[in-house]
Amino acid sequence: MKFGMTYDLRADYLAAGYGEEETAEFDRPDTIDAIETALQNLGHEPVRIGNIQSLVKRLAAGERWDMVFNIAEGLYGFGREAAVPALLDAYRIPYTFSDPLMLSITLHKAMAKHIIRDVGLPTPDFAVVRSPEDIARINLPYPLFAKPIAEGTGKGVTAASKIASADQLDAVCRELLDTYKQPVLIETFLPGREFTVGIVGNGSKARSIGIMEVVLLANSDPDVYSYRNKEICEEVVEYRAVDDAEAREAVELALKVWHALDCRDSGRVDLRSDANGHPSFIEINPIAGLHPEHSDLCIIAGKFGMGYQQLIKEIVDAALGRVKG
């Protein structure tokens, strides 16, 4: 099969004048190389497309592909991850991972939490701050946790994100509103363990490929999986493969979340436990990073005996099986 490859290359955006944090979610050349090699090893013909601007030009020129391996995340708006899939839908070209509806909902963390809470699954109590006037209306017990409502890779999450007072809440919310130009999600802070669960498959075939606990070391930003902690994870974070009762409860919840949000092919669910050791849904990444060594999904796969080639094969097989019905 001819497999188009859509992605946002971080170096391209840096060269265009964007900043390090703005481009933190975008891919490195070795990620694209690794996916391309894996697709070739599966007998497919990979064709590099690049970002949405390149996709638009090539579609307009009449180019087509049997399927697109899509990891493009976009730059602007709540629909930025949905833009490439929506365009491919318009041209009836199948692609890997979730559809535009779910990509928009899951990027907007409060919308995803509304759905998860509505279906009766546990997630921390929350509120949304859309303007400075909303801050005084927050009526949740401290400590709280604040982050931009539609960012990834820990953007906007710092040691100050764990909030202990009304004054701190006011200061952090104002700074986030000003910096990220989007609402701020306020959640009840959960003091327990932090997990991330890798998932592959669709419908009844969806399964966990493993669960990893995120353990922050002494030199990390305490209590928060922050942008800094993620950027220098080799120095401040330990990732542990776990399989105890609490971890198994987290896996069970992650799969329920996966089905409730109707995500596809592969992704990652992040959870954190309360003071009693019961996990709750935090957020979901339906287009998880695929760097062979540094991305959480690939680290999980490796810790549970699944190599990179096999991970890509399972993602492609899930997508092809879904498309063929």
DASULVEN-V807227 format. One record per run of one state. SS is the DSSP state (A for helix, B for strand, O for the rest). FROM is the first residue (numbers start at 0). TO is the last residue. If there is no record, write none. Layout:
ss->{SS,SS}
from->{FROM,FROM}
to->{TO,TO}
//
This chain:
ss->{O,B,O,B,A,O,B,O,A,O,B,O,A,O,B,O,A,O,B,O,A,O,A,O,B,O,B,O,A,O,B,O,A,B,O,A,O,B,O,B,O,A,O,B,O,A,O,A,B,O,A,O,B,O,B,O,A,O,A,O}
from->{0,1,6,8,9,15,26,27,28,41,44,50,51,60,66,70,81,90,94,95,99,107,108,118,122,123,125,129,131,135,143,148,158,161,163,165,180,183,188,193,200,202,205,206,216,226,231,232,236,241,244,260,265,273,278,285,295,303,307,324}
to->{0,5,7,8,14,25,26,27,40,43,49,50,59,65,69,80,89,93,94,98,106,107,117,121,122,124,128,130,134,142,147,157,160,162,164,179,182,187,192,199,201,204,205,215,225,230,231,235,240,243,259,264,272,277,284,294,302,306,323,324}
//
